[in-house]
Structure formats: C-alpha cells, structure tokens
Amino acid sequence: MTQYDIAILGGGPGGYVAALHAGIKGARVALIERDRVGGTCVTVGCIPSKALLDSSHAYWMTTHGEEHGIVVQGARFDLPRAVARKDGVVKTLVGGIEQLLKARKVDLITGMGTLVSPTQLRVKTKGEAEVTVDAKNVIVATGSNVGVPPIKGLAEAKPLDNVGALSLPAVPRRLVIIGAGVIGLELGTFYGELGSSVTILEMLPQPLAFADPELVRLLVRALQAKGVTVVTGAKVTEVSRKGRAVSVTAEVEGTSRAFEGDEVLLGAGRVPNYSGVEQAGLQTNRLGITVDERMRTNVKGVWAIGDCIGDPRAPKLAHVASTQGEVAVDTIIGEDATMDYDVVPNVVYTHPELAQVGLTEAQAKERYGDTVKVARFPFRASGRALALGETDGVTKLVTAGKDQRIVGVHIAGPQASELIAEATLAMRLEATVEDVIATIHAHPTLAETFREAALVAAGKGIHVAR
C-alpha cells in the first residue's frame, strides 16, 4: 500500500491543477475523480459552453453579415454537428490533462471517494471494488451541484440544467430560463443567436448581481436584438408541462404572469457539494466548507478548495479554484502562500462579453469616498470595433486617490474576456492612470480603449468629445 504525500478528492480545475502543481514540486500524489478529469468546468461547463457560444456567434455573424458583404442564402445551424465539435474539444482537453498527470507521476484513481479520516480515503471504483488511499495530507475539491429552487411543479416539468442544455438535439423555438446569472445569460445568448425566443426570469432587481449596473444595462439592451428578453423582479411560483409545452408562472410587480416555452432551463446558480466528506468533521457555513487564507480547514491535515468552500470573499470561478489549489499545495510543502481576492477577473461570455476586475463604482465610493473618479470610453469610438462591426460596449475605469490609482475596471464589448487581462495586471501592480497613459498600445486594437479611458480619466481624452 502506497502512502501519498497528498491525496486530492475531486479532479476539477481546482483538484487537477493542485495535482499537477504538487507533481512539479516532487510530491507523491493521488487524484481521485468519480468521472472524467476536468470536472464541471472542462467537461460540462466553461469549456463546452464557450465552444458552443463560438459556434452560435459564427452563425449569427454569417446570417447578419450584410454590412461585411456576406450574403448567405438558406443558412442553417446544424446543432448535432456543433455539439459533436464541442464534445471533440472536451475530449482533447481531458486527454491532455490525463497525459500531464501521467507525466507528473500522479496516480489517477477513478471512482467515488469518501474521506473517512484526515489521512485516509476509501474509493469505490466503477467495478465496485474498494480502494483505500492513505495520505499525509488531503485536499477536498468536490465542487458544486446545480441549484434547484423549491418551485411547485419544477421537478415534474423536467427542466434542463447546464448539461442538458449543451446537448439538445434541436434548437427550441421558445426557451424560458429561471435565473439571470452567468449560466442563464450565457446559454440564453447561445440559443438567442440560433433563433430561439428566449425569456430569462430573474428574482432580483438586476441580472448578474455582482456586476456594474451600468454595464449590465448595456448588455441587456444588446441582447434584446438577439431575441433575449430579461425580466427582473420576477419570482417564479410554479412550472407546469403539458406535452411539449411548458408554462412558467411568476409574480412580476405584484401581478401573476405566465411565460410559455418549449423548454425550461435552470440558470439559478450552483450550490456547494459535500459529497464524500460529510462525516469528516469539517466545519461548514451556509456557503460551504470553512477555510482560512491558506485553504486550511478546521481539521489538521485537511485542506479545501474551489466551489465547495464557504469563504464569502472567494468567487466561484475556475481560475480561483486553480489558484487555491496551488496555495494549498505550497502551504502543505512548507512554502509561504496565501490567497488574495482583491484582484480577480470575472467574465461573462455573452455577446457582447462582460468582464470586470476590482471594485464597482459604488463599492469604490463606499471605500474611498470623494477621491473616486470614473472615466469611460465607448467602443463606438474605437476604430477596431468599428471595423469589426461590434460597437456595443464601453470600457469603464474606476480610480481613487490623488494619484488616480486604478481600483476597478469594467468592460462590456467584443473580446472583453481578453481585454480584462491587461487591467488585471495593471491593478496587481497598483498602476495609476498615468502609468497606463505612458504605455504605448498598438493601433488599431480593442486594447486601446483601456488607454483611451485612462486619458479621459486624466482629462486628456483624445478620441472623445469632452
């Protein structure tokens, strides 16, 4: 029997990255995963949804490309073929991760794992054999599950989750989505671009509650052109299905309204998964397993990372889980590592995309008061955005202090997911507006909007009227 330095329960973006990182450090590692490595993100979440969103956007541009001189008669979208392409992307990535694990000499054990003590796990493999894994340290990375709200008739209506929505055989003519979070808006964008009439019902006053309200309003307006309608303040009370039709009843501004569709999709977010660790004595709160800044739980020798943890500062994001995995491993081997959540980029892959890092305007004013200044540069004033034909959007800078240090950046527009990287690095280095202005940006690029917004912040705007 092998005693491992580190055993990791869960092979998602937190678990498998921790395993690879530990392998680089020379640790003896076991990675336990009940399905395919990559977890929700790689297999049924981040990656496959982006693959399909790229396909839907290509179709949208093809069928709305007259301004580019693209005229296509009788274009159609082959959903099964797009799904097959998505599956191929996932297969390639999973295979790549497995090869990396083998190269780092990580033992991948496939089966359902249970933490029976701080140093031991039992794994029931697919062949029903039971394997015991002993380890000096254990990292819990069990992820999250789809949140199912207690709505009358919902279960009987057989709603789609993110897995089912990524594998439909045909595009629904009408789609009702419960929840205007990241999942709801991204999948709403996908089906809207394919021609579905999409209605997204959100109980809160604003979709994407974490995001800058100004940019969210811009995004919602842009999605309307793609057949996506967002209804806020809508508390769903009942769901019923009759044959191939589904009816969703919601209270909106004190009035009961019915929304009809061919499918109903759950986009209300996810909940932490404690599967396999319930009896280990780990302390939890309403958000998940309690950890400190080094990812340690209350049980000596047990760490937790990713969606299963209950730190309110930690966004439930794949790249956050990966970083937490690295911090946990570094702590285990005796290095000084802690998590810092002040500069974490967050992206919504709608079209246009929405990305942000740091404080919103309201948060900055609460923290820094009257020293806060806000500057904007619209994509309609960007030569590159005009050339692309994608001018919906704005780059918004939030600064604080006499030196105008950048404390928040919010981007809605084409390729915002890529543009936010520069802003994240700038904030990490505590850059000021003048630092960005002094940095030459290539022309014509979308990245110029960041410097142009900095110029506006300094009162030196060049390509916008004062």
C-alpha positions as CSV (number, residue, x, y, z in Angstrom):
1,M,0.0,0.0,0.0
2,T,1.3,3.4,-1.0
3,Q,1.2,6.3,1.4
4,Y,0.9,9.6,-0.6
5,D,2.1,13.0,0.4
6,I,-1.1,14.5,-0.9
7,A,-4.5,12.9,-1.9
8,I,-6.9,15.1,-3.7
9,L,-10.7,14.4,-3.8
10,G,-12.1,15.8,-7.0
11,G,-10.4,16.4,-10.4
12,G,-11.9,19.7,-11.4
13,P,-9.9,22.8,-12.2
14,G,-9.0,23.1,-8.5
15,G,-8.1,19.4,-8.0
16,Y,-6.3,18.6,-11.2
17,V,-4.3,21.8,-11.1
18,A,-3.3,21.1,-7.5
19,A,-2.2,17.6,-8.5
20,L,-0.1,18.9,-11.4
21,H,1.4,21.6,-9.2
22,A,2.2,19.1,-6.5
23,G,3.8,16.8,-9.1
24,I,6.1,19.6,-10.2
25,K,7.1,20.0,-6.6
26,G,8.1,16.4,-6.4
27,A,5.2,15.2,-4.1
28,R,3.7,11.8,-4.3
29,V,0.1,12.5,-5.4
30,A,-3.2,10.6,-5.8
31,L,-6.0,12.3,-7.6
32,I,-9.5,10.8,-7.0
33,E,-12.2,11.6,-9.6
34,R,-15.6,9.9,-10.0
35,D,-15.9,10.8,-13.7
36,R,-13.5,12.5,-16.2
37,V,-10.8,14.8,-15.0
38,G,-11.5,18.4,-15.7
39,G,-14.7,18.4,-13.6
40,T,-17.7,20.6,-14.4
41,C,-15.6,23.3,-16.0
42,V,-13.9,21.3,-18.6
43,T,-16.5,18.6,-19.3
44,V,-19.9,20.2,-18.9
45,G,-19.3,23.9,-18.1
46,C,-16.8,26.6,-19.0
47,I,-15.1,24.9,-22.0
48,P,-18.1,23.2,-23.8
49,S,-20.3,26.2,-23.3
50,K,-17.7,28.5,-24.8
51,A,-17.2,26.1,-27.7
52,L,-20.9,26.3,-28.5
53,L,-21.1,30.1,-27.9
54,D,-18.3,30.5,-30.5
55,S,-20.3,28.4,-32.9
56,S,-23.5,30.4,-32.3
57,H,-21.7,33.7,-32.8
58,A,-20.2,32.5,-36.0
59,Y,-23.7,31.6,-37.2
60,W,-25.0,35.0,-36.0
61,M,-22.3,36.8,-37.9
62,T,-22.9,34.7,-41.0
63,T,-26.7,35.5,-41.0
64,H,-26.2,39.1,-40.0
65,G,-23.1,39.9,-42.1
66,E,-24.6,42.0,-44.9
67,E,-22.6,45.1,-43.8
68,H,-19.5,43.0,-44.3
69,G,-20.6,41.9,-47.8
70,I,-21.5,38.4,-46.6
71,V,-24.8,37.3,-48.2
72,V,-25.8,33.7,-47.4
73,Q,-29.0,32.2,-48.7
74,G,-30.7,29.4,-46.7
75,A,-28.1,29.3,-43.9
76,R,-29.0,26.8,-41.2
77,F,-27.4,25.7,-38.0
78,D,-26.6,22.0,-37.5
79,L,-26.9,21.7,-33.7
80,P,-25.9,18.0,-33.5
81,R,-22.7,18.8,-35.5
82,A,-21.9,21.7,-33.3
83,V,-22.5,19.5,-30.2
84,A,-20.1,16.9,-31.7
85,R,-17.5,19.6,-32.2
86,K,-18.0,20.6,-28.6
87,D,-17.5,17.0,-27.5
88,G,-14.3,16.8,-29.5
89,V,-12.9,19.9,-27.8
90,V,-13.7,18.4,-24.4
91,K,-12.2,15.0,-25.3
92,T,-9.0,16.7,-26.5
93,L,-8.7,18.7,-23.2
94,V,-9.4,15.7,-21.0
95,G,-6.9,13.6,-22.8
96,G,-4.3,16.4,-22.5
97,I,-4.9,16.6,-18.7
98,E,-4.6,12.9,-18.3
99,Q,-1.2,12.9,-20.2
100,L,0.1,15.7,-18.0
101,L,-0.9,13.8,-14.9
102,K,0.9,10.8,-16.1
103,A,4.0,12.9,-16.9
104,R,4.0,14.3,-13.4
105,K,3.6,10.7,-12.0
106,V,0.2,11.5,-10.4
107,D,-1.9,8.4,-9.7
108,L,-5.4,9.0,-11.1
109,I,-7.9,6.8,-9.3
110,T,-11.4,6.8,-10.9
111,G,-14.2,6.2,-8.5
112,M,-16.4,7.7,-5.8
113,G,-14.2,8.8,-2.9
114,T,-15.1,9.2,0.8
115,L,-13.0,10.9,3.4
116,V,-13.1,8.5,6.4
117,S,-10.3,10.2,8.4
118,P,-7.9,13.1,8.0
119,T,-5.4,10.7,6.5
120,Q,-7.5,8.1,4.7
121,L,-10.0,7.9,1.8
122,R,-12.0,5.0,0.5
123,V,-12.7,4.8,-3.2
124,K,-15.4,2.7,-4.8
125,T,-14.4,2.2,-8.3
126,K,-16.7,1.6,-11.3
127,G,-16.1,-2.1,-11.0
128,E,-17.4,-1.9,-7.4
129,A,-14.0,-2.7,-6.0
130,E,-13.0,-0.7,-2.9
131,V,-9.6,1.0,-2.7
132,T,-8.0,2.6,0.4
133,V,-5.9,5.7,-0.1
134,D,-3.6,6.8,2.7
135,A,-2.1,10.2,2.6
136,K,-0.3,12.6,4.9
137,N,-2.5,15.5,3.6
138,V,-5.9,15.6,1.9
139,I,-7.2,18.4,-0.3
140,V,-11.0,18.4,-0.7
141,A,-12.1,19.7,-4.1
142,T,-15.6,18.3,-4.5
143,G,-17.0,21.3,-6.4
144,S,-20.7,22.2,-6.6
145,N,-24.0,20.9,-7.9
146,V,-26.8,22.6,-9.9
147,G,-29.0,24.7,-7.6
148,V,-32.7,23.5,-7.8
149,P,-35.0,26.1,-6.2
150,P,-38.1,24.9,-4.4
151,I,-40.7,25.8,-7.1
152,K,-44.0,24.0,-7.4
153,G,-44.0,21.6,-10.3
154,L,-40.4,22.3,-11.3
155,A,-39.1,18.7,-10.9
156,E,-42.1,17.3,-12.8
157,A,-41.5,19.7,-15.7
158,K,-38.1,18.1,-16.2
159,P,-36.1,21.3,-16.5
160,L,-32.8,21.4,-18.4
161,D,-29.6,22.1,-16.4
162,N,-26.3,23.2,-18.0
163,V,-25.5,19.6,-19.0
164,G,-28.8,19.0,-20.8
165,A,-28.8,22.5,-22.4
166,L,-25.4,21.7,-24.0
167,S,-26.7,18.5,-25.6
168,L,-30.2,19.2,-27.0
169,P,-30.8,17.6,-30.4
170,A,-32.7,20.6,-31.8
171,V,-33.0,24.3,-31.1
172,P,-36.1,25.1,-29.1
173,R,-38.4,27.7,-30.7
174,R,-39.1,29.2,-27.2
175,L,-36.9,28.9,-24.2
176,V,-37.7,30.1,-20.6
177,I,-34.7,30.4,-18.3
178,I,-35.1,30.7,-14.5
179,G,-32.2,32.9,-13.2
180,A,-30.3,35.6,-14.9
181,G,-26.9,34.7,-13.5
182,V,-23.8,33.8,-15.6
183,I,-25.3,30.4,-16.7
184,G,-28.7,31.8,-17.6
185,L,-27.3,34.7,-19.7
186,E,-24.6,32.7,-21.5
187,L,-27.0,29.9,-22.5
188,G,-29.6,32.5,-23.3
189,T,-27.2,34.2,-25.7
190,F,-26.3,30.9,-27.3
191,Y,-29.9,29.9,-28.1
192,G,-30.9,33.5,-28.9
193,E,-28.2,33.7,-31.6
194,L,-29.6,30.4,-33.1
195,G,-33.1,31.9,-33.4
196,S,-34.8,30.9,-30.1
197,S,-37.2,33.3,-28.5
198,V,-35.6,33.5,-25.0
199,T,-37.1,34.8,-21.8
200,I,-34.9,35.0,-18.7
201,L,-36.7,35.4,-15.4
202,E,-34.7,37.0,-12.5
203,M,-36.0,37.4,-9.0
204,L,-33.5,40.2,-8.1
205,P,-33.7,43.8,-9.4
206,Q,-30.6,43.3,-11.6
207,P,-29.2,40.4,-13.6
208,L,-25.6,39.5,-12.7
209,A,-25.9,41.0,-9.2
210,F,-22.1,41.2,-8.8
211,A,-21.6,43.3,-11.9
212,D,-21.5,47.0,-12.5
213,P,-25.2,48.1,-13.1
214,E,-24.3,50.5,-15.9
215,L,-22.6,47.7,-18.0
216,V,-25.4,45.2,-17.1
217,R,-28.0,47.6,-18.6
218,L,-25.9,47.9,-21.7
219,L,-25.6,44.2,-22.0
220,V,-29.4,43.6,-21.6
221,R,-30.1,46.1,-24.3
222,A,-27.7,44.5,-26.7
223,L,-29.2,41.0,-26.0
224,Q,-32.7,42.2,-26.9
225,A,-31.6,42.5,-30.6
226,K,-30.8,38.7,-30.4
227,G,-34.3,37.8,-29.2
228,V,-33.3,37.6,-25.5
229,T,-35.6,39.3,-23.0
230,V,-34.7,39.7,-19.4
231,V,-37.5,40.2,-16.9
232,T,-36.3,41.3,-13.4
233,G,-38.2,41.3,-10.1
234,A,-39.8,38.0,-11.3
235,K,-40.4,35.4,-8.6
236,V,-41.2,32.1,-10.2
237,T,-44.1,30.4,-8.3
238,E,-45.0,27.4,-10.5
239,V,-43.9,25.4,-13.5
240,S,-46.1,23.0,-15.4
241,R,-45.6,21.0,-18.6
242,K,-48.3,19.8,-21.0
243,G,-46.9,17.6,-23.7
244,R,-44.1,19.5,-25.4
245,A,-45.1,22.9,-24.0
246,V,-44.0,24.3,-20.6
247,S,-45.6,27.2,-18.7
248,V,-43.7,29.2,-16.1
249,T,-45.7,31.4,-13.7
250,A,-44.1,34.3,-12.0
251,E,-45.1,37.2,-9.8
252,V,-43.9,40.4,-11.5
253,E,-44.6,43.8,-9.8
254,G,-47.5,42.2,-7.9
255,T,-49.1,40.6,-10.9
256,S,-49.1,36.9,-11.8
257,R,-47.8,36.3,-15.4
258,A,-47.4,33.2,-17.4
259,F,-44.4,32.7,-19.7
260,E,-44.7,29.9,-22.3
261,G,-41.9,27.9,-23.8
262,D,-40.9,24.6,-25.3
263,E,-38.1,24.1,-22.7
264,V,-37.3,25.5,-19.3
265,L,-33.7,25.8,-18.2
266,L,-32.3,26.3,-14.6
267,G,-29.9,29.1,-14.6
268,A,-30.1,29.9,-10.9
269,G,-26.5,29.1,-10.0
270,R,-24.9,26.2,-8.1
271,V,-24.6,25.0,-4.5
272,P,-21.5,23.5,-2.7
273,N,-21.1,19.8,-2.9
274,Y,-20.1,18.0,0.3
275,S,-20.4,14.5,-1.1
276,G,-17.9,12.2,0.5
277,V,-16.8,14.4,3.3
278,E,-19.9,14.7,5.5
279,Q,-18.6,12.5,8.2
280,A,-15.1,14.0,8.4
281,G,-15.9,16.7,10.9
282,L,-15.2,19.6,8.7
283,Q,-16.7,22.9,9.8
284,T,-19.1,24.5,7.4
285,N,-21.2,27.6,6.9
286,R,-24.2,28.3,4.6
287,L,-21.7,28.9,1.7
288,G,-19.6,25.8,2.1
289,I,-16.6,24.4,4.0
290,T,-14.9,26.9,6.2
291,V,-11.2,27.6,5.3
292,D,-8.6,30.2,6.1
293,E,-6.4,32.2,3.7
294,R,-4.1,29.2,3.2
295,M,-7.1,26.9,2.4
296,R,-6.8,25.0,5.7
297,T,-10.0,23.6,7.2
298,N,-10.6,23.1,11.0
299,V,-9.3,19.5,10.7
300,K,-5.5,19.3,10.8
301,G,-4.1,17.9,7.6
302,V,-7.2,18.6,5.5
303,W,-7.5,21.5,3.0
304,A,-10.4,22.5,0.8
305,I,-10.5,24.5,-2.4
306,G,-12.9,25.5,-5.2
307,D,-16.7,25.7,-5.2
308,C,-17.1,23.6,-2.1
309,I,-15.6,26.2,0.2
310,G,-17.5,28.8,2.2
311,D,-15.3,31.9,2.0
312,P,-17.6,34.9,1.1
313,R,-14.6,36.7,-0.4
314,A,-13.9,33.9,-2.9
315,P,-15.7,34.0,-6.2
316,K,-16.9,30.6,-7.5
317,L,-14.6,30.7,-10.6
318,A,-12.4,28.0,-12.2
319,H,-9.3,30.2,-12.2
320,V,-9.9,31.0,-8.5
321,A,-10.1,27.3,-7.7
322,S,-6.9,26.6,-9.6
323,T,-5.0,29.3,-7.6
324,Q,-6.5,28.0,-4.4
325,G,-5.1,24.6,-5.3
326,E,-1.6,26.0,-5.8
327,V,-1.8,27.8,-2.5
328,A,-2.9,24.7,-0.7
329,V,-0.1,22.6,-2.1
330,D,2.5,25.3,-1.4
331,T,1.3,25.5,2.2
332,I,1.5,21.8,2.6
333,I,5.1,21.6,1.4
334,G,6.1,24.5,3.7
335,E,6.1,27.5,1.4
336,D,4.6,30.8,2.4
337,A,1.4,31.2,0.3
338,T,-1.9,32.9,0.9
339,M,-5.0,33.7,-1.2
340,D,-5.6,37.3,-2.2
341,Y,-9.1,38.0,-3.7
342,D,-8.6,41.8,-4.3
343,V,-7.7,41.4,-7.9
344,V,-9.7,38.6,-9.5
345,P,-11.1,39.0,-13.1
346,N,-14.6,37.8,-13.7
347,V,-16.0,37.2,-17.2
348,V,-19.5,36.6,-18.6
349,Y,-19.2,35.1,-22.1
350,T,-22.3,36.7,-23.6
351,H,-22.1,38.6,-26.9
352,P,-21.1,41.3,-26.2
353,E,-18.9,39.9,-23.4
354,L,-18.8,41.5,-20.0
355,A,-15.6,41.4,-17.9
356,Q,-14.6,43.1,-14.6
357,V,-11.9,43.2,-12.0
358,G,-11.7,45.1,-8.7
359,L,-14.3,47.4,-7.2
360,T,-17.5,48.6,-8.8
361,E,-18.2,52.4,-8.8
362,A,-20.5,52.1,-5.8
363,Q,-18.0,49.9,-3.8
364,A,-15.2,52.3,-4.6
365,K,-17.1,55.3,-3.3
366,E,-18.0,53.4,-0.2
367,R,-14.4,52.7,0.5
368,Y,-12.6,55.8,-0.8
369,G,-15.3,58.5,-0.7
370,D,-14.9,61.7,-2.7
371,T,-11.5,60.7,-4.1
372,V,-13.1,58.3,-6.6
373,K,-13.3,59.3,-10.2
374,V,-14.9,57.4,-13.1
375,A,-14.0,57.5,-16.7
376,R,-15.5,55.8,-19.8
377,F,-14.5,55.2,-23.4
378,P,-17.2,53.8,-25.7
379,F,-16.4,51.1,-28.3
380,R,-18.3,53.1,-30.9
381,A,-15.3,55.5,-30.8
382,S,-12.8,52.6,-31.4
383,G,-11.6,52.2,-34.9
384,R,-11.0,48.5,-34.4
385,A,-14.5,47.9,-33.0
386,L,-16.0,49.8,-36.0
387,A,-14.0,47.6,-38.4
388,L,-15.3,44.5,-36.6
389,G,-18.8,45.8,-36.7
390,E,-19.2,45.3,-33.0
391,T,-19.5,48.7,-31.3
392,D,-21.9,47.9,-28.4
393,G,-19.9,48.4,-25.2
394,V,-17.8,50.6,-23.1
395,T,-14.5,50.5,-21.1
396,K,-15.0,52.0,-17.6
397,L,-12.2,52.9,-15.2
398,V,-12.7,53.5,-11.5
399,T,-9.8,55.3,-9.8
400,A,-9.1,56.6,-6.3
401,G,-6.8,59.0,-4.6
402,K,-4.8,61.9,-5.7
403,D,-2.6,59.7,-7.9
404,Q,-5.7,58.2,-9.5
405,R,-4.7,54.6,-8.8
406,I,-6.9,52.1,-10.7
407,V,-9.2,50.2,-8.3
408,G,-11.7,48.8,-10.7
409,V,-12.1,48.1,-14.5
410,H,-15.3,47.1,-16.2
411,I,-15.6,46.2,-19.8
412,A,-18.7,45.4,-21.9
413,G,-17.8,44.8,-25.5
414,P,-16.1,42.5,-28.1
415,Q,-13.3,40.3,-26.6
416,A,-13.8,41.8,-23.1
417,S,-12.6,38.4,-21.8
418,E,-9.2,39.0,-23.3
419,L,-9.0,42.8,-22.6
420,I,-9.5,42.3,-18.9
421,A,-6.1,40.7,-18.6
422,E,-4.2,44.0,-19.0
423,A,-6.5,45.7,-16.5
424,T,-5.9,42.8,-14.0
425,L,-2.1,43.1,-14.4
426,A,-2.3,46.9,-14.0
427,M,-4.3,46.6,-10.8
428,R,-2.0,43.9,-9.5
429,L,1.0,46.3,-10.0
430,E,-1.0,49.1,-8.4
431,A,-0.8,51.1,-11.6
432,T,-2.1,54.7,-11.9
433,V,-3.9,56.3,-14.8
434,E,-0.6,57.9,-15.8
435,D,1.1,54.5,-15.9
436,V,-1.5,53.3,-18.4
437,I,-1.2,56.5,-20.5
438,A,2.6,56.1,-20.6
439,T,2.2,52.6,-22.1
440,I,2.1,52.6,-25.9
441,H,-0.8,50.5,-27.2
442,A,-0.8,49.1,-30.7
443,H,-3.2,50.7,-33.2
444,P,-5.8,49.7,-34.2
445,T,-6.7,47.4,-31.4
446,L,-9.6,47.0,-28.9
447,A,-7.0,47.2,-26.1
448,E,-6.6,50.9,-27.0
449,T,-9.9,51.5,-25.2
450,F,-8.1,50.9,-21.9
451,R,-5.6,53.7,-22.6
452,E,-8.3,56.0,-24.0
453,A,-10.3,55.6,-20.9
454,A,-7.2,56.4,-18.8
455,L,-6.8,59.6,-21.0
456,V,-10.4,60.6,-20.2
457,A,-9.7,60.0,-16.5
458,A,-6.8,62.3,-16.6
459,G,-8.8,65.0,-18.5
460,K,-6.8,64.4,-21.7
461,G,-9.3,62.5,-23.8
462,I,-8.2,62.4,-27.4
463,H,-10.8,60.4,-29.4
464,V,-13.9,61.5,-27.5
465,A,-15.6,64.9,-27.1
466,R,-15.1,66.5,-23.7
